[in-house]
Structure formats: structure tokens, C-alpha cells
Amino acid sequence: MGTLLTTPVLTDKQFEKISSLVYEICGINLHVGKKQLANSRLSKRLRILGMSAFDEYLEYLAGNPQEVIDMLDAISTNLTSFFREPQHFDHLSKVIIPRLVSERGRDAHRRLRIWSAACSSGEEPYTIAIVMKREIEDLDRWDAAVLATDINTRMLETGKRGEYEETRLKTVPPAVRQLYFDCIVPKKPRRYKVKPEIRKLVAFARLNLLEDWPMRGKFDVIFCRNTMIYFDKPTQSRLVNRYYEKLNKGGTLFIGHSESLTGIKHQFKYIKPTVYEKARAE
């Protein structure tokens, strides 16, 4: 008769240690309501490592930087989709891009930079790139790029591949799918790959938002959506003000539908719900 596998139980004290470590590293606030989630996700790490108890895992974490990254990958939530919160992409295509084309369209050096600050598995930055390609007729003559960053290395690898099951493309209009995706597995379950002309616009990189940002230039648009809800108010405040400094004059910050800058001291101008703009002259 086979041995029954039991799921390790995360005690309150162990959870406090893990939540403190997560907060210290990346600012994510794992409140007590996330204990069961942490128990479930980290139990998989214990099974992979052949461990039976969280005390053993905590000792291993203390001396293994790579496991800290794997732990963060397991803990972080990665809910995303193409064209999620479509009003943001409407604003990008109907307001921001036409303004930038009007301002820079005749310049010898036409620079456009957009940052997807918590890109998960790539759907958001690829959506941004699709909008850019669709709305700027002479995009090939622009120095245009989307920076896609995330703390989760596994999600970044998915993004770099640019391959998605058909179910992940249910929010992509058929005409857009036909133009910007190749069907690489025609039999069900079908798989699609983002076309090279879109993939080349996006650069993926691992970044902890609480650490130093190595990017030298500034951005015209920053997407940081449904990420700040995991941070406490002081961390949110620091992030929002760092985003302000990293935007060009007149640049736009998009946040998630469940987020607000209420209670945060900042210099952004409110445009409409979840859309904020940096002053065009300072």
C-alpha cells in the first residue's frame, strides 16, 4: 500500500517569517488572509526540493538566493489578458499616440518609450505594441520600444516566447489575431505565436520595483496596473513618485481599475479614473 502524501502545514510563526521576507525584498504585503495561498503554493516548492517541513525550507531559503527568486515566483499572482481594461488602450490609441505623432512626427529622431512595469506573461506589453503598430503608420521610422519588466522569472520566459493557447486569445478581436499572430499548432488545443514584427518591439527584463531602476531614459507612458494593491500605502507612495520622475513631461500613468492614488501625496494631474498625467511644463 502506497504512502499517503500530506501537505506541510505553515504555522503562524513561519508565515510571519515568510511574509516579512517577501515585504523586505519586494514590498508585497502578504497579510494574514494570504496564509492559505502561501501554504498551497510553497508546498509545491517543498515537494520539488524533497522537503517535508517549512522549518527546513526556511533554513534553505536563508542560504540560497536562487530559491528566494523561485519563492517569489511561486507567491506572486499573475492574472492578465490581452486588451485587459480596454479603456486604457482606447486612451492610448485615441489620445496619447495621436498627440505624440503630432508633436514628433516630423522630427528626425522620433522616440517613443512605453513601460509595462508588471508585465506578467507578456499579454499587456504585446497589446501595447499592437496598438503602436496599428496606430502609427510609419512606425518603422520611429525609435519605438516597449520595456516589459516583472519580478517573476517564469512569467518573463513565457513572455519572451510569445506563445499562447487559443483560450488566452479570447479577448483579442479576430481581425487583430489574424494580423498579429501566427497559428503554430493548428489542431485543438490551438497555439498562437506573436508575430516577429510585434515581438521585436518588446524587451523583457527582470526588475524588482523596490530596487534601483537601471533605465537611463524617460518614458512617455507607464502601465502599472493591478500591482500596487499588493503594496502598503508607504510603498505605493514611493512607487508613484518614482514613476512621476521617470516620465517625460506630459507623460501618462495607467493604474488598475481596483486602484486609486487617494491618500498618496503626488504631483500627477487626474485625467479620468485610473489615468494620470505628468505636467507638460514644470
C-alpha positions in Angstrom: 0.0 0.0 0.0 1.5 3.4 -1.0 2.4 6.1 1.4 -0.1 9.0 1.7 1.5 12.4 1.0 0.5 15.1 3.4 0.6 18.8 2.7 3.0 20.6 5.0 1.2 23.0 7.4 2.5 26.6 7.5 2.3 27.8 11.1 1.6 31.4 12.0 5.2 32.0 13.1 6.5 30.5 9.8 4.1 32.6 7.8 5.2 35.7 9.6 8.9 35.0 8.7 8.0 34.4 5.0 5.7 37.5 4.8 8.4 39.6 6.4 11.0 38.4 3.9 8.7 39.0 0.9 7.9 42.5 2.2 11.6 43.3 2.8 12.6 42.1 -0.7 9.8 43.4 -2.9 7.3 45.3 -0.8 4.4 42.9 -1.3 2.2 42.9 1.7 1.2 39.3 2.5 -1.5 39.8 5.1 -2.9 37.0 7.2 -5.6 36.4 4.6 -2.9 35.2 2.2 -1.7 32.4 4.5 -3.6 29.6 2.9 -2.5 30.8 -0.5 1.2 30.8 0.6 0.8 27.4 2.2 -0.6 25.9 -1.0 1.9 27.5 -3.4 5.0 27.0 -1.3 4.1 23.4 -0.5 4.8 22.7 -4.2 8.3 24.2 -3.7 8.8 21.8 -0.8 7.8 18.8 -2.9 10.1 19.8 -5.7 13.0 20.1 -3.2 12.1 16.9 -1.4 11.4 18.6 1.9 8.7 17.7 4.4 8.6 20.7 6.7 8.6 24.5 6.4 11.3 24.9 9.1 13.7 23.0 6.8 12.6 25.2 3.9 13.2 28.5 5.8 16.7 27.3 6.6 17.2 26.6 2.9 15.9 30.0 1.9 18.4 31.7 4.2 21.3 30.4 2.3 20.1 30.1 -1.2 19.4 33.3 -3.2 18.1 31.4 -6.2 15.4 29.8 -4.1 14.4 33.3 -2.9 13.6 34.1 -6.5 11.8 30.8 -7.0 9.8 31.5 -3.8 8.8 34.9 -5.1 7.8 33.4 -8.4 5.5 30.9 -6.6 4.0 33.6 -4.3 3.3 36.3 -7.0 -0.1 36.4 -8.7 -0.2 36.6 -12.5 -3.7 37.3 -13.6 -3.6 39.0 -17.0 -5.0 39.0 -20.5 -4.7 40.7 -23.9 -6.6 44.1 -24.1 -7.4 43.9 -20.3 -9.2 47.1 -19.2 -9.7 48.2 -22.8 -10.4 51.8 -21.9 -6.7 52.3 -21.3 -5.8 51.1 -24.8 -8.6 53.3 -26.3 -7.0 56.3 -24.5 -3.6 55.2 -25.8 -4.8 54.9 -29.4 -7.1 57.9 -29.5 -5.4 60.5 -27.3 -1.8 59.7 -26.4 -0.5 58.3 -29.7 -2.1 61.0 -32.0 -0.7 63.7 -29.7 2.8 62.2 -29.8 2.6 61.7 -33.6 1.5 65.4 -34.0 4.4 66.6 -31.7 7.2 64.3 -33.0 6.0 63.0 -36.4 8.3 65.4 -38.4 11.3 65.1 -36.1 14.4 63.4 -37.4 14.6 61.3 -34.3 11.1 60.1 -33.3 11.5 58.4 -30.0 8.6 56.6 -28.2 9.1 54.6 -25.0 6.4 52.8 -23.0 7.0 50.8 -19.9 4.8 47.8 -18.8 6.0 47.8 -15.2 4.5 44.5 -14.1 4.1 42.6 -17.4 3.5 39.1 -16.1 3.4 36.7 -19.1 3.5 39.4 -21.7 -0.1 40.0 -22.8 0.0 43.6 -21.7 3.2 44.7 -23.4 2.3 42.9 -26.6 -1.1 44.6 -26.6 0.7 47.9 -26.3 3.0 47.0 -29.2 0.0 46.0 -31.3 -1.7 49.4 -30.6 1.5 51.2 -31.6 1.8 49.2 -34.8 -1.8 49.7 -35.7 -1.9 53.5 -34.9 1.4 54.7 -36.2 1.6 54.2 -40.0 5.4 54.8 -40.3 6.3 53.1 -37.0 9.4 51.5 -38.7 10.8 55.1 -38.9 10.4 55.6 -35.2 12.7 54.7 -32.4 9.9 52.9 -30.6 10.1 50.3 -27.9 8.1 48.7 -25.0 10.0 47.8 -21.9 8.4 44.8 -20.1 9.5 44.1 -16.6 8.4 41.7 -13.9 9.8 40.1 -10.7 8.6 36.6 -11.8 11.2 34.9 -14.0 8.9 32.1 -15.1 6.3 34.6 -16.4 9.1 36.5 -18.2 10.2 33.4 -20.0 6.6 32.9 -21.2 6.5 36.5 -22.4 9.8 36.2 -24.3 8.5 33.1 -26.1 5.3 34.9 -27.1 3.3 31.7 -27.4 -0.2 31.4 -26.1 -3.0 28.8 -26.1 -6.1 29.8 -28.0 -8.1 30.3 -24.8 -5.6 33.1 -23.8 -6.6 35.0 -27.0 -10.3 35.1 -26.4 -10.1 38.9 -25.7 -8.3 39.5 -29.0 -10.6 40.6 -31.9 -10.4 38.1 -34.8 -9.0 40.7 -37.2 -6.2 41.6 -34.7 -5.5 37.9 -34.2 -5.2 37.4 -38.0 -2.9 40.4 -38.4 -0.5 40.0 -35.5 -0.5 36.3 -34.5 0.7 33.1 -36.3 -1.1 29.8 -35.6 1.7 27.4 -34.8 -0.4 24.4 -33.6 -3.5 24.2 -35.9 -5.1 21.3 -34.1 -7.0 21.8 -30.9 -5.9 23.0 -28.4 -4.5 25.5 -30.9 -1.5 27.6 -30.0 -0.5 31.0 -31.4 2.7 33.0 -31.5 3.0 36.8 -31.6 4.4 37.8 -35.0 8.1 38.9 -35.1 7.1 42.5 -36.1 5.4 42.8 -32.7 7.9 40.8 -30.7 10.8 42.9 -31.8 9.2 46.0 -30.3 9.2 44.5 -26.8 12.2 43.9 -24.5 11.7 41.8 -21.4 13.8 42.1 -18.2 13.5 41.1 -14.6 13.1 44.0 -12.2 12.2 44.3 -8.6 10.2 47.6 -8.4 11.6 48.4 -5.0 15.3 48.2 -6.1 17.3 50.6 -8.2 15.9 51.1 -11.8 18.8 50.8 -14.3 16.8 52.5 -17.2 18.5 55.8 -18.1 15.9 57.4 -20.3 12.4 58.5 -19.5 9.1 57.1 -20.7 6.1 58.6 -22.5 3.7 56.1 -20.8 3.9 53.8 -17.8 1.5 51.0 -17.2 1.5 49.8 -13.6 -1.9 48.1 -13.3 -3.3 45.9 -10.5 0.1 45.7 -8.9 0.0 48.5 -6.2 -2.9 46.7 -4.4 -0.3 44.3 -3.1 1.8 47.1 -1.5 1.1 49.1 1.6 0.5 52.9 1.4 4.1 54.0 2.1 5.4 51.7 -0.6 2.7 52.8 -3.0 3.6 56.4 -2.4 7.3 55.8 -3.1 6.4 54.0 -6.3 4.0 56.6 -7.6 6.5 59.4 -7.1 9.3 57.4 -8.7 7.0 56.9 -11.7 6.4 60.6 -11.9 10.2 61.2 -12.1 10.6 58.5 -14.7 8.0 60.1 -17.1 8.6 62.7 -19.8 6.7 65.9 -19.4 3.1 65.2 -20.3 3.6 61.5 -19.8 0.8 59.2 -18.7 0.5 56.7 -15.8 -2.1 54.0 -16.1 -3.1 52.1 -12.9 -5.6 49.3 -12.4 -9.3 49.5 -12.1 -9.2 48.5 -8.4 -6.5 51.0 -7.5 -6.5 54.7 -6.6 -4.0 57.4 -5.8 -6.3 58.6 -3.0 -4.3 59.1 0.2 -1.0 59.4 -1.7 0.8 62.7 -2.0 1.8 63.1 -5.6 2.1 65.7 -8.4 0.1 63.9 -11.1 -2.9 65.5 -12.8 -6.0 63.5 -12.7 -7.4 62.8 -16.2 -10.1 60.3 -15.5 -10.4 57.1 -13.3 -7.1 55.2 -13.3 -5.4 57.7 -15.8 -3.0 60.3 -14.5 -0.7 62.7 -16.4 2.6 64.5 -15.6 2.6 68.3 -16.0 3.6 69.3 -19.5 5.6 72.3 -18.2 7.3 72.5 -14.8 
